[in-house]
Amino acid sequence: MSFFDSEIVQQEATKLFQDYQALMQLGSSYGKFDRDGKKLYIEQMESIMERYRVFMKRFELSEDFTAQLTMEQLKTHLGQFGMTPQKMFDQMQMTLDRMKSEIRE
């Protein structure tokens, strides 16, 4: 069975994408959130980032050809912007850390 044929993989990918899209839509109003709302938003973003990191690690560790091809395509795509998957996560974390520091002030 292909990596992408797994019902668990499909469900997690769908849920992750939906949760991310909903959070991005909500984030368009981030500036209007009170301090507690901003903290909650950041916590939810960190949770999604961790889920995404785990999901990508599954691709990386899978011996399935399609999973490996997907990882290579992602690396190639990110490489066009001078990024790697790790740098992408580092940038996302730096952004969240900056957001956290702004609400502490």
Protein Blocks (a to p, Z undefined) as FASTA:
>chain_A
ZZklpmklmmmmmmmmmmmmmmmmmmmmmmmpcfklmmmmmmmmmmmmmmmmmmmmmmmm
pmbfklmmmmmmmmmmmmmnopafklmmmmmmmmmmmmmmmmmZZ
